[in-house]
Amino acid sequence: MTDAQKTAADSSLRTTGGAPPDDGGSSATEAPIPLLEPRDGIPSVIADDTSLARTIAAFAAGSGPVAVDAERASGYRYGQRAYLVQLRREGAGTALVDPVACPDLSGLGEAVSGVEWVLHAATQDLPCLREIGMVPRRIFDTELAGRLAGFPRVGLGAMVEGVLGYVLEKGHSAVDWSTRPLPEPWLRYAALDVELLVDLRDALEKELDRQGKLEWARQEFDAIASAPPPEPRKDPWRRTSGMHKVRRRRQMAVVRELWEARDRIAQRRDISPGKVLSDAAIVEAALGLPANVHALASLNGFGHRMGRRQLEQWQAAVDRAKALPDARLPQPGQPVTGPPPPRAWADKDPAAAARLSAARSAVSGLAEQLNMPQENLITPDTVRRVCWEPPGSVDAESVSAALAGYGARPWQVEQVTPVLVAALSVKGS
C-alpha cells in the first residue's frame, strides 16, 4: 500500500448512504466500494440569480480548497463552452451551476479566488471556466499529480479507485450536457465527480511529498494557473483527419474551402462540425475533385441521406477551390519555426541526429528512474530544439539557460541538465 492509500484509509470518507465504512477506508487489497450517491444528496441545479447569490455566499464562507469540474458538450455542440459547473468545498457542500442560465460566474470565481482550486486535468476545464469568469490563482491538478507520482492510470475513476478505494460511476462522461433539463442520473454523476476530489488531492500531496516531488508539482501547477490563453491555431483546417492523404495544392484548397464552409454552418447552428460533415467526407471530396453534384453524391460521406441543397453547398465549396488561381493555393506545409522532423536529421545534420539519439535515451532512462512519463519530465520539443541548436559552449550553465529559455520549470532544469550535457557532447559519425 502506498502512503497515498494509507492516507486515504485514515480519512473518514463517505459511502453510498453517507456513512463512513466500518474500517474507516479501503486499501489496495480490498474490493473497491461503489460510490453511488453524493453524501449530501443530489443538489438542485442553480439557474437563477437569487440561488447563485446564496451559493456565492456559502462558498465564500467555506473552508479549505474548492473542488471544481465542468461538463462540456463535445461532439454535440460547436466549441467547448461549459454547460454545467460543479463545485464542492468544506462548509458549503456541493453546488451544480447552470452556466447557460447564469452565464457570468465571475462573482463565484472571485468568492473562491484566494483559495486553491482542485481540478482533474485542469488544462481541459480552465479555458471554458475562463469564458464564464472563473479564473483560479492557485490550483492542484490531481491528474498531473498522478503522472508525477508515477501512477500508471490517471483518469479520475482510476485514481479514485486506486488511491481511495472507491468506484465512481462513469457512464455519463460523453453525454450531451447541453440537454435541458438535465436528467437526475447525469446530475448524480456530476456531483460525484467533485465528491472526493479534495480527499484525492490530500492523499496525492502526501504521496508526492514522500517521493520528494511536491515542490515539482507545485511548480507545474503554478505554470498552468499563470499560463496565458493559447493563441488561435493557424490554419486549423490542416488538422483535418486523413489530411496526410492529400498531396496536391488544389486538393488542399478543397479541404480548406469545405472545412471553412462546414465551420460557418456549425457555428451558426451551434452543432459539432463533425455532425455537419465528417472529416472523411472532406478528404474524399478533395481526392476526388468531383465535377458536379452527381459526382459528389457518389462519394463516401455524401450519400443518399444528403439533400440536393446540401450537396449543392458542398459542391460550391469544391468549385471555389477549383477556380482559385495557382498563387492563392495553400502551400504544401506550414512554415517550420523549429527543427525539421527528426526523420530528416540523419541527412541534414548527422551530428545533431547523434545528439538527439543520445538525449532521448538519457531522458528516457531518467524518466524511468524518477517513475514518471518522459513528457512530464521535459517536453520532447524542448529536447529537439536543444539538440538541433545546442549552446556554443556545452556546460551545465549554458544548457540550463537554454532549457529555461524554452519554458522548462526550475525542477526540470535541475533534473535534466546533467544528462543533456552528456548527450550534447556526443559526436556524430
RODO-2510 file (C-alpha; in nm, 4 decimals, decimal comma):
residues 429
     n   res          X          Y          Z
     1     m     0,0000     0,0000     0,0000
     2     t     0,1375     0,3444    -0,0919
     3     d     0,1389     0,6332     0,1523
     4     a    -0,1399     0,7839    -0,0558
     5     q    -0,3548     0,4769     0,0023
     6     k    -0,2702     0,4783     0,3717
     7     t    -0,3692     0,8414     0,3890
     8     a    -0,6985     0,7606     0,2215
     9     a    -0,7541     0,4689     0,4567
    10     d    -0,7212     0,7067     0,7516
    11     s    -0,9787     0,9500     0,6093
    12     s    -1,3446     0,9345     0,7131
    13     l    -1,4704     0,9100     0,3555
    14     r    -1,8405     0,8539     0,2934
    15     t    -2,0017     0,5697     0,1034
    16     t    -2,3377     0,5138    -0,0617
    17     g    -2,5555     0,6065     0,2341
    18     g    -2,3451     0,8933     0,3675
    19     a    -2,1830     0,6919     0,6484
    20     p    -1,8133     0,6039     0,6683
    21     p    -1,7102     0,2440     0,6017
    22     d    -1,6647     0,0233     0,9039
    23     d    -1,2854     0,0234     0,8830
    24     g    -1,2580     0,3944     0,8016
    25     g    -1,1429     0,3381     0,4443
    26     s    -1,0210     0,0803     0,1986
    27     s    -0,6859    -0,0443     0,0793
    28     a    -0,5417    -0,1783    -0,2424
    29     t    -0,6066    -0,5360    -0,1250
    30     e    -0,9788    -0,4799    -0,0526
    31     a    -1,2609    -0,4742    -0,3027
    32     p    -1,3333    -0,1153    -0,4082
    33     i    -1,6550     0,0356    -0,2747
    34     p    -1,9087     0,1686    -0,5257
    35     l    -1,9850     0,5348    -0,4629
    36     l    -2,3450     0,5595    -0,5745
    37     e    -2,4822     0,8731    -0,4079
    38     p    -2,3341     1,2097    -0,3053
    39     r    -2,3012     1,2285     0,0702
    40     d    -2,5414     1,5257     0,0867
    41     g    -2,7741     1,4030    -0,1860
    42     i    -2,8119     1,5464    -0,5346
    43     p    -2,8265     1,9265    -0,5098
    44     s    -3,0707     2,1310    -0,7136
    45     v    -2,9251     2,2978    -1,0215
    46     i    -2,8545     2,6671    -0,9667
    47     a    -3,0172     2,8511    -1,2552
    48     d    -3,1195     3,1957    -1,1262
    49     d    -2,9517     3,4990    -0,9720
    50     t    -3,1019     3,4504    -0,6264
    51     s    -2,9774     3,0916    -0,5926
    52     l    -2,6415     3,1936    -0,7357
    53     a    -2,6048     3,4716    -0,4769
    54     r    -2,6713     3,2226    -0,1955
    55     t    -2,4139     2,9847    -0,3423
    56     i    -2,1541     3,2602    -0,3716
    57     a    -2,2031     3,3496    -0,0050
    58     a    -2,1820     2,9844     0,1036
    59     f    -1,8601     2,9164    -0,0874
    60     a    -1,7024     3,2413     0,0305
    61     a    -1,7717     3,1309     0,3901
    62     g    -1,6432     2,7766     0,3359
    63     s    -1,3021     2,6485     0,4357
    64     g    -1,0127     2,4742     0,2636
    65     p    -0,9638     2,4030    -0,1069
    66     v    -1,2531     2,4037    -0,3524
    67     a    -1,3078     2,1127    -0,5922
    68     v    -1,4089     2,2327    -0,9390
    69     d    -1,5210     2,0486    -1,2522
    70     a    -1,7002     2,1432    -1,5737
    71     e    -1,9044     1,9456    -1,8223
    72     r    -1,8988     2,0320    -2,1932
    73     a    -2,0948     1,9007    -2,4904
    74     s    -1,8042     1,7918    -2,7071
    75     g    -1,9240     1,6113    -3,0169
    76     y    -2,2688     1,7701    -2,9889
    77     r    -2,2241     2,1486    -2,9831
    78     y    -1,9941     2,3962    -3,1510
    79     g    -1,6985     2,4993    -2,9382
    80     q    -1,6005     2,3938    -2,5883
    81     r    -1,8249     2,6027    -2,3632
    82     a    -1,9271     2,4770    -2,0200
    83     y    -2,2827     2,3505    -1,9765
    84     l    -2,2534     2,2576    -1,6093
    85     v    -2,0084     2,3645    -1,3392
    86     q    -1,9648     2,1556    -1,0246
    87     l    -1,8031     2,2795    -0,7044
    88     r    -1,7538     2,1381    -0,3579
    89     r    -1,5993     2,2972    -0,0502
    90     e    -1,5963     2,2159     0,3179
    91     g    -1,8732     2,4080     0,4870
    92     a    -2,0518     2,4843     0,1597
    93     g    -2,1291     2,1374     0,0271
    94     t    -2,1718     2,0644    -0,3442
    95     a    -2,3129     2,3093    -0,5972
    96     l    -2,4228     2,2377    -0,9536
    97     v    -2,4394     2,5613    -1,1537
    98     d    -2,6006     2,6060    -1,4954
    99     p    -2,3740     2,8492    -1,6859
   100     v    -2,6334     2,8810    -1,9627
   101     a    -2,8892     3,0295    -1,7231
   102     c    -2,6134     3,2070    -1,5258
   103     p    -2,3540     3,2982    -1,7900
   104     d    -2,1500     3,5323    -1,5679
   105     l    -1,9900     3,3367    -1,2842
   106     s    -1,7194     3,5919    -1,2103
   107     g    -1,8754     3,6573    -0,8690
   108     l    -1,8492     3,2896    -0,7814
   109     g    -1,4961     3,2750    -0,9140
   110     e    -1,3980     3,5777    -0,7096
   111     a    -1,5537     3,4297    -0,3947
   112     v    -1,3020     3,1434    -0,4071
   113     s    -1,0191     3,3227    -0,5883
   114     g    -0,7955     3,3282    -0,2842
   115     v    -0,8062     2,9526    -0,2238
   116     e    -0,6638     2,6543    -0,4050
   117     w    -0,8830     2,5034    -0,6772
   118     v    -0,8640     2,1271    -0,7148
   119     l    -0,9265     2,0083    -1,0694
   120     h    -0,8650     1,6883    -1,2600
   121     a    -0,6914     1,7529    -1,5945
   122     a    -0,7033     2,1276    -1,5365
   123     t    -0,5958     2,2302    -1,8862
   124     q    -0,9171     2,0770    -2,0256
   125     d    -1,1509     2,2736    -1,7992
   126     l    -0,9728     2,6049    -1,7465
   127     p    -1,0491     2,7502    -2,0941
   128     c    -1,4272     2,7028    -2,0604
   129     l    -1,4192     2,8221    -1,6981
   130     r    -1,2293     3,1326    -1,8040
   131     e    -1,5044     3,2116    -2,0568
   132     i    -1,7608     3,2411    -1,7768
   133     g    -1,5415     3,4458    -1,5440
   134     m    -1,3890     3,1733    -1,3265
   135     v    -1,0113     3,2124    -1,3134
   136     p    -0,8091     3,0482    -1,0335
   137     r    -0,4911     3,1893    -0,8859
   138     r    -0,3736     2,8580    -0,7413
   139     i    -0,4581     2,5053    -0,8495
   140     f    -0,3910     2,1430    -0,7652
   141     d    -0,4294     1,9126    -1,0662
   142     t    -0,4961     1,5585    -0,9490
   143     e    -0,4310     1,4081    -1,2936
   144     l    -0,0919     1,5775    -1,3260
   145     a    -0,0122     1,4872    -0,9656
   146     g    -0,0813     1,1236    -1,0525
   147     r     0,1529     1,1430    -1,3506
   148     l     0,4344     1,2929    -1,1456
   149     a     0,3795     1,0333    -0,8723
   150     g     0,4087     0,7504    -1,1253
   151     f     0,0537     0,6144    -1,1299
   152     p     0,0022     0,4050    -1,4451
   153     r    -0,3627     0,5116    -1,4907
   154     v    -0,4520     0,8726    -1,4177
   155     g    -0,8174     0,9077    -1,5215
   156     l    -1,0353     1,0318    -1,2380
   157     g    -1,2110     0,6980    -1,1933
   158     a    -0,8840     0,5048    -1,1910
   159     m    -0,7239     0,7482    -0,9465
   160     v    -1,0166     0,7468    -0,7041
   161     e    -1,0262     0,3684    -0,7126
   162     g    -0,6500     0,3159    -0,6922
   163     v    -0,5803     0,5765    -0,4249
   164     l    -0,9010     0,5986    -0,2243
   165     g    -1,0632     0,2612    -0,2894
   166     y    -1,3945     0,3907    -0,4294
   167     v    -1,5559     0,3270    -0,7671
   168     l    -1,7096     0,6226    -0,9469
   169     e    -1,9860     0,5593    -1,1973
   170     k    -1,8547     0,6983    -1,5293
   171     g    -2,1395     0,6122    -1,7666
   172     h    -2,2358     0,9720    -1,8473
   173     s    -1,8997     1,1243    -1,9361
   174     a    -1,9797     1,1600    -2,3070
   175     v    -2,3461     1,2644    -2,2975
   176     d    -2,4884     1,5868    -2,4418
   177     w    -2,4588     1,8194    -2,1432
   178     s    -2,6440     2,0940    -2,3312
   179     t    -2,9637     1,8928    -2,2711
   180     r    -3,2231     2,0746    -2,0596
   181     p    -3,3465     1,9753    -1,8125
   182     l    -3,0524     1,7570    -1,7168
   183     p    -3,1664     1,4057    -1,6119
   184     e    -3,1197     1,3124    -1,2483
   185     p    -2,8682     1,0298    -1,3206
   186     w    -2,6477     1,2818    -1,5006
   187     l    -2,6665     1,5237    -1,2076
   188     r    -2,5753     1,2416    -0,9687
   189     y    -2,2719     1,1601    -1,1845
   190     a    -2,1731     1,5287    -1,1975
   191     a    -2,1965     1,5708    -0,8205
   192     l    -1,9909     1,2571    -0,7600
   193     d    -1,7130     1,3922    -0,9843
   194     v    -1,6272     1,6520    -0,7167
   195     e    -1,7266     1,4399    -0,4168
   196     l    -1,3782     1,3050    -0,3455
   197     l    -1,1511     1,5475    -0,5343
   198     v    -1,0220     1,7167    -0,2192
   199     d    -0,9690     1,3779    -0,0490
   200     l    -0,7756     1,2659    -0,3574
   201     r    -0,5750     1,5884    -0,3526
   202     d    -0,4768     1,5371     0,0125
   203     a    -0,3673     1,1788    -0,0475
   204     l    -0,1658     1,2703    -0,3567
   205     e     0,0026     1,5607    -0,1804
   206     k     0,1322     1,3206     0,0857
   207     e     0,2483     1,0745    -0,1783
   208     l     0,4301     1,3448    -0,3745
   209     d     0,5913     1,4670    -0,0542
   210     r     0,7033     1,1143     0,0275
   211     q     0,8655     1,0859    -0,3153
   212     g     1,0336     1,4267    -0,2889
   213     k     0,8250     1,5631    -0,5788
   214     l     0,5858     1,8005    -0,4064
   215     e     0,7787     2,1122    -0,4999
   216     w     0,7988     1,9872    -0,8587
   217     a     0,4212     1,9522    -0,8656
   218     r     0,3725     2,2995    -0,7216
   219     q     0,5870     2,4477    -0,9973
   220     e     0,3813     2,2641    -1,2583
   221     f     0,0540     2,3802    -1,1047
   222     d     0,1773     2,7403    -1,0905
   223     a     0,2767     2,7217    -1,4575
   224     i    -0,0725     2,6044    -1,5559
   225     a    -0,2507     2,8669    -1,3446
   226     s    -0,0373     3,1523    -1,4784
   227     a    -0,0321     3,0437    -1,8440
   228     p    -0,1995     3,2903    -2,0836
   229     p    -0,4833     3,1689    -2,3070
   230     p    -0,3436     2,9838    -2,6100
   231     e    -0,3145     3,1702    -2,9386
   232     p    -0,5737     3,0765    -3,2013
   233     r    -0,4451     2,7900    -3,4123
   234     k    -0,3190     2,8969    -3,7543
   235     d    -0,4775     2,7125    -4,0475
   236     p    -0,6881     2,4787    -3,8305
   237     w    -0,8167     2,3071    -4,1458
   238     r    -0,4761     2,1426    -4,1776
   239     r    -0,5661     1,9236    -3,8799
   240     t    -0,8459     1,7524    -4,0731
   241     s    -0,8247     1,3794    -4,0007
   242     g    -0,6810     1,1994    -4,3038
   243     m    -0,5022     1,5111    -4,4281
   244     h    -0,1863     1,3073    -4,4862
   245     k    -0,3526     1,1576    -4,7953
   246     v    -0,3909     1,4996    -4,9576
   247     r    -0,0764     1,5825    -5,1553
   248     r    -0,1647     1,8311    -5,4291
   249     r    -0,2182     2,2006    -5,3577
   250     r    -0,5505     2,2069    -5,5467
   251     q    -0,6758     1,9222    -5,3316
   252     m    -0,5587     2,1061    -5,0194
   253     a    -0,7619     2,4069    -5,1344
   254     v    -1,0709     2,1842    -5,1464
   255     v    -1,0087     2,0737    -4,7888
   256     r    -0,9737     2,4357    -4,6810
   257     e    -1,2915     2,5510    -4,8573
   258     l    -1,5002     2,2601    -4,7278
   259     w    -1,3603     2,2913    -4,3755
   260     e    -1,4329     2,6639    -4,3599
   261     a    -1,7833     2,6220    -4,5060
   262     r    -1,8549     2,3469    -4,2541
   263     d    -1,7238     2,5610    -3,9686
   264     r    -1,9512     2,8533    -4,0610
   265     i    -2,2545     2,6252    -4,0727
   266     a    -2,1623     2,4519    -3,7464
   267     q    -2,1123     2,7819    -3,5667
   268     r    -2,4412     2,9228    -3,6954
   269     r    -2,6336     2,6104    -3,5945
   270     d    -2,4354     2,5573    -3,2701
   271     i    -2,3606     2,1995    -3,3601
   272     s    -2,0421     1,9950    -3,3651
   273     p    -1,8697     2,0312    -3,7070
   274     g    -1,8435     1,6537    -3,7362
   275     k    -2,2222     1,6303    -3,7314
   276     v    -2,2415     1,8706    -4,0265
   277     l    -1,9860     1,6912    -4,2459
   278     s    -1,7251     1,4328    -4,1493
   279     d    -1,3519     1,4792    -4,1960
   280     a    -1,3510     1,1612    -4,4025
   281     a    -1,6047     1,3145    -4,6447
   282     i    -1,3940     1,6304    -4,6794
   283     v    -1,0878     1,4246    -4,7702
   284     e    -1,2897     1,2124    -5,0141
   285     a    -1,4045     1,5240    -5,1972
   286     a    -1,0513     1,6659    -5,2031
   287     l    -0,9085     1,3498    -5,3532
   288     g    -1,1965     1,3028    -5,5983
   289     l    -1,2322     1,6660    -5,7150
   290     p    -1,5926     1,5984    -5,8257
   291     a    -1,7033     1,7837    -6,1375
   292     n    -2,0670     1,8234    -6,0328
   293     v    -2,3293     1,7423    -5,7701
   294     h    -2,3933     1,3980    -5,9209
   295     a    -2,0256     1,3047    -5,8913
   296     l    -2,0121     1,4440    -5,5368
   297     a    -2,3138     1,2367    -5,4325
   298     s    -2,1323     0,9194    -5,5324
   299     l    -1,8518     0,9796    -5,2800
   300     n    -1,8470     0,8339    -4,9291
   301     g    -1,9991     1,0806    -4,6832
   302     f    -2,2254     1,2435    -4,9423
   303     g    -2,4768     0,9611    -4,9697
   304     h    -2,8481     0,9369    -5,0336
   305     r    -2,9417     1,0900    -4,6982
   306     m    -2,7960     1,4254    -4,8009
   307     g    -3,0445     1,6571    -4,9732
   308     r    -2,9897     1,8336    -5,3018
   309     r    -2,9477     2,1717    -5,1330
   310     q    -2,6760     2,0391    -4,9032
   311     l    -2,4947     1,8740    -5,1926
   312     e    -2,5050     2,1998    -5,3843
   313     q    -2,3480     2,3969    -5,0996
   314     w    -2,0613     2,1460    -5,0709
   315     q    -2,0139     2,1353    -5,4466
   316     a    -1,9987     2,5159    -5,4482
   317     a    -1,7091     2,4975    -5,1995
   318     v    -1,5312     2,2437    -5,4218
   319     d    -1,5868     2,4674    -5,7245
   320     r    -1,4448     2,7705    -5,5417
   321     a    -1,1278     2,5759    -5,4707
   322     k    -1,1042     2,4532    -5,8287
   323     a    -1,1375     2,8107    -5,9579
   324     l    -0,8603     2,9588    -5,7455
   325     p    -0,5522     3,0843    -5,9301
   326     d    -0,2330     2,8949    -5,8509
   327     a    -0,0959     3,1865    -5,6497
   328     r    -0,3792     3,1559    -5,3982
   329     l    -0,3485     2,7816    -5,3421
   330     p    -0,2251     2,6762    -4,9980
   331     q     0,1364     2,5741    -4,9614
   332     p     0,2121     2,2053    -4,9001
   333     g     0,3133     2,2574    -4,5384
   334     q     0,3015     2,5116    -4,2612
   335     p     0,6103     2,7266    -4,2043
   336     v     0,8505     2,5425    -3,9781
   337     t     0,9656     2,7591    -3,6882
   338     g     1,1615     2,4906    -3,5077
   339     p     1,3832     2,1981    -3,6026
   340     p     1,2971     1,9794    -3,9022
   341     p     1,1239     1,6439    -3,8447
   342     p     1,3654     1,4093    -3,6638
   343     r     1,3497     1,1581    -3,9507
   344     a     1,5341     1,4116    -4,1661
   345     w     1,8131     1,4789    -3,9188
   346     a     2,0443     1,1973    -4,0287
   347     d     2,0685     1,3521    -4,3769
   348     k     2,0632     1,7189    -4,2799
   349     d     2,2914     1,7059    -3,9752
   350     p     2,4318     1,3679    -3,8644
   351     a     2,5885     1,5245    -3,5531
   352     a     2,2510     1,6614    -3,4426
   353     a     2,0929     1,3224    -3,5080
   354     a     2,3527     1,1602    -3,2826
   355     r     2,2876     1,4166    -3,0116
   356     l     1,9131     1,3588    -3,0323
   357     s     1,9509     0,9822    -3,0111
   358     a     2,1712     1,0141    -2,7042
   359     a     1,9415     1,2715    -2,5454
   360     r     1,6281     1,0638    -2,5997
   361     s     1,7916     0,7600    -2,4448
   362     a     1,9190     0,9619    -2,1484
   363     v     1,5851     1,1336    -2,0847
   364     s     1,4034     0,8010    -2,1132
   365     g     1,6351     0,6447    -1,8569
   366     l     1,5976     0,9369    -1,6183
   367     a     1,2186     0,9352    -1,6508
   368     e     1,2135     0,5654    -1,5715
   369     q     1,4366     0,6262    -1,2714
   370     l     1,2081     0,9049    -1,1479
   371     n     0,8978     0,6937    -1,2239
   372     m     0,7144     0,9428    -1,4436
   373     p     0,6278     0,9856    -1,8136
   374     q     0,9048     1,1361    -2,0265
   375     e     0,6818     1,4200    -2,1479
   376     n     0,6272     1,5343    -1,7885
   377     l     0,9985     1,5297    -1,7169
   378     i     1,0723     1,7502    -2,0196
   379     t     0,8785     1,8132    -2,3394
   380     p     1,0059     1,6307    -2,6495
   381     d     1,0000     1,9617    -2,8379
   382     t     1,2413     2,1170    -2,5884
   383     v     1,4802     1,8246    -2,6253
   384     r     1,4680     1,8507    -3,0061
   385     r     1,5355     2,2246    -3,0043
   386     v     1,8316     2,1987    -2,7691
   387     c     1,9789     1,9111    -2,9704
   388     w     1,9306     2,0867    -3,3050
   389     e     2,0865     2,4138    -3,1901
   390     p     2,2933     2,3409    -2,8782
   391     p     2,4697     2,6190    -2,6897
   392     g     2,8037     2,7252    -2,8335
   393     s     2,9767     2,6033    -2,5204
   394     v     2,8122     2,2940    -2,3755
   395     d     2,8199     2,3095    -1,9969
   396     a     2,5697     2,3000    -1,7120
   397     e     2,5190     2,6758    -1,7088
   398     s     2,4541     2,7125    -2,0823
   399     v     2,2291     2,4072    -2,1055
   400     s     2,0301     2,5218    -1,8007
   401     a     1,9825     2,8622    -1,9612
   402     a     1,8705     2,7036    -2,2882
   403     l     1,6147     2,4835    -2,1124
   404     a     1,4781     2,7746    -1,9108
   405     g     1,4539     2,9782    -2,2306
   406     y     1,2252     2,7134    -2,3790
   407     g     0,9964     2,7269    -2,0747
   408     a     1,1283     2,4385    -1,8635
   409     r     1,0473     2,4761    -1,4940
   410     p     1,3334     2,5009    -1,2411
   411     w     1,2854     2,1418    -1,1225
   412     q     1,3024     2,0165    -1,4812
   413     v     1,6168     2,2182    -1,5491
   414     e     1,7802     2,0758    -1,2372
   415     q     1,6953     1,7151    -1,3223
   416     v     1,7556     1,7168    -1,6979
   417     t     2,0618     1,9398    -1,7343
   418     p     2,3235     1,6786    -1,6305
   419     v     2,2006     1,4129    -1,8751
   420     l     2,1645     1,6626    -2,1592
   421     v     2,5168     1,7985    -2,1069
   422     a     2,6457     1,4458    -2,1614
   423     a     2,4184     1,3845    -2,4598
   424     l     2,5101     1,7119    -2,6311
   425     s     2,8757     1,6170    -2,6097
   426     v     2,8201     1,3108    -2,8295
   427     k     2,9958     1,3350    -3,1674
   428     g     2,8153     1,2284    -3,4852
   429     s     2,9714     0,9687    -3,7087
***
